Amino acid sequence: MGQKSSSAGVTGGKSSSPEISKLEPGDHIYRSMKGFALAFHHGIYVGDDRVIHLLAPSKITTSYPKCDTCGYTPDMGGCLVQTCLDCFLAGENLEIMKYEGFNFNLILPIIPSLKPPYPAKPAQEVVDTAFTLLKEGFGIYIILTNNCEHFATYCKTGHAISMQVLLFMRML
């Protein structure tokens, strides 16, 4: 991978997604994951082009230069990190998770005891929760029980849920 400019993240380059102009601190954001058709990476946008997100343990052994904007390198993993938006996006398009008006029950008739949608917390509370967890931790990354989506939904609603995991379990 060649040298990057200071305006682009280590993992991707400037995204031109139209959703970027709609971003507000406290938004639960996500992007697709290269190589995985139905998998998404989630985080909380905290303002100033920064995102807090939980990374899976890294399998990368090659050394990469640090992002000039946030210091991120792709070999970081297994922890909560704060990165620039470009490093979070990794060249993929930004999506903003909509909580209002979204009927989770349309895609989740799986678990009757689960009664989403949970209401979203006020934006500043979401940001404060993300920063508190960045400082104090969110536990060990475990794909089925403690992944990036669990982190983002916990910050946004107070309930750690991964729709991806629930849908995957439904397909088994």
C-alpha positions in Angstrom: 0.0 0.0 0.0 1.5 3.4 -1.0 1.7 6.5 1.1 -1.6 8.1 1.9 -2.4 11.7 1.9 -3.3 13.4 5.2 -6.8 13.8 4.0 -7.4 10.1 3.6 -7.5 7.3 6.1 -5.0 4.4 6.0 -7.6 1.9 4.9 -9.4 3.7 2.3 -9.4 7.2 1.0 -12.1 9.9 1.1 -15.6 8.6 0.8 -18.0 10.5 -1.3 -21.1 8.9 0.2 -24.1 11.3 0.2 -24.9 10.2 3.8 -21.8 12.1 5.1 -23.5 15.4 4.8 -26.3 14.1 7.0 -24.1 12.9 9.9 -24.8 14.1 13.4 -22.9 13.3 16.6 -24.6 10.3 18.2 -25.5 8.6 14.9 -25.1 4.8 14.8 -23.3 4.4 11.5 -22.2 1.3 9.5 -20.5 0.2 6.3 -20.2 -3.0 4.4 -17.2 -5.2 5.0 -15.0 -6.2 2.0 -15.3 -9.8 1.2 -18.5 -10.4 3.3 -21.8 -10.0 1.4 -24.1 -9.7 4.4 -21.7 -8.3 7.1 -21.4 -4.7 8.2 -19.1 -2.8 10.5 -20.8 -0.5 13.0 -19.7 2.4 15.1 -20.9 5.6 16.8 -20.1 9.0 15.1 -19.0 11.3 17.8 -18.4 14.5 15.8 -15.4 16.2 14.2 -15.0 13.4 11.7 -14.4 10.8 14.5 -16.0 7.4 15.1 -15.7 5.1 18.1 -16.0 1.4 17.1 -15.1 -2.0 18.4 -12.6 -3.9 16.3 -12.3 -7.7 15.9 -8.8 -9.1 16.8 -6.5 -8.3 13.9 -5.0 -11.1 11.8 -2.8 -8.6 9.9 0.9 -9.2 10.5 2.2 -6.6 8.0 3.2 -3.2 9.3 1.2 -0.3 7.9 1.9 3.4 8.3 -0.3 5.3 10.8 -3.1 7.5 9.5 -2.0 11.1 9.6 -5.4 12.2 10.9 -6.1 9.7 13.7 -3.1 7.4 14.1 -5.0 4.2 13.2 -3.3 1.3 11.5 -5.1 -1.8 10.2 -3.2 -4.1 12.6 -5.0 -2.7 15.6 -7.8 -4.9 16.8 -9.7 -6.6 19.6 -10.5 -3.3 21.3 -12.5 -0.1 21.1 -10.9 2.6 19.1 -11.5 6.2 18.0 -10.6 6.7 14.4 -11.3 9.3 11.7 -14.3 8.7 9.6 -12.2 7.7 6.6 -10.4 5.0 8.5 -13.8 3.7 9.7 -15.2 3.6 6.2 -12.2 1.9 4.7 -13.3 3.1 1.2 -16.9 1.8 1.7 -20.1 3.8 1.6 -21.5 5.2 4.8 -24.9 4.2 6.1 -26.8 5.7 9.0 -28.9 3.4 11.1 -32.5 4.6 11.4 -34.2 3.9 14.7 -37.3 6.0 14.3 -40.0 4.4 12.1 -37.9 1.2 11.5 -39.9 -1.9 12.4 -37.3 -4.5 13.6 -40.1 -7.0 13.9 -40.4 -7.2 10.1 -37.0 -8.8 10.0 -36.9 -10.3 13.4 -39.9 -12.5 14.1 -37.2 -14.8 15.5 -37.3 -14.1 19.2 -40.7 -13.3 20.6 -39.3 -12.1 23.9 -37.4 -9.4 22.1 -39.5 -6.3 21.6 -37.6 -3.8 19.5 -37.4 -1.2 18.4 -35.9 0.3 21.4 -36.0 4.1 21.4 -32.8 5.9 20.7 -31.2 7.9 23.5 -30.6 11.6 23.1 -27.5 12.3 20.9 -25.3 13.7 23.6 -26.0 10.7 25.8 -25.0 8.3 23.0 -21.7 10.2 22.5 -21.1 10.3 26.3 -21.7 6.5 26.5 -19.3 5.9 23.6 -16.6 8.0 25.2 -17.1 6.3 28.6 -16.8 2.9 27.1 -13.8 3.9 25.1 -12.2 4.8 28.4 -13.5 1.9 30.5 -13.9 -0.8 27.9 -16.7 -2.9 26.5 -15.3 -6.3 27.1 -13.6 -8.8 24.8 -14.7 -8.9 21.2 -16.7 -12.1 20.6 -18.5 -12.2 17.3 -21.7 -13.8 18.5 -22.1 -11.9 21.8 -20.0 -8.8 21.9 -19.2 -7.3 18.4 -19.2 -3.8 16.9 -23.0 -3.8 16.4 -23.6 -4.8 20.0 -21.4 -1.8 21.0 -23.2 0.6 18.7 -26.7 -0.5 19.7 -25.8 -0.4 23.3 -24.6 3.2 23.0 -27.7 4.2 21.0 -30.4 2.4 23.0 -28.9 0.8 26.2 -29.5 -2.6 24.7 -26.6 -4.6 23.2 -28.1 -6.3 20.2 -26.7 -7.5 16.9 -29.3 -7.9 14.2 -26.6 -9.6 12.0 -26.1 -12.3 14.7 -29.8 -12.8 15.2 -30.5 -13.1 11.5 -27.5 -15.5 11.1 -28.8 -17.6 14.0 -32.2 -17.7 12.3 -30.7 -19.1 9.1 -29.1 -22.0 11.0 
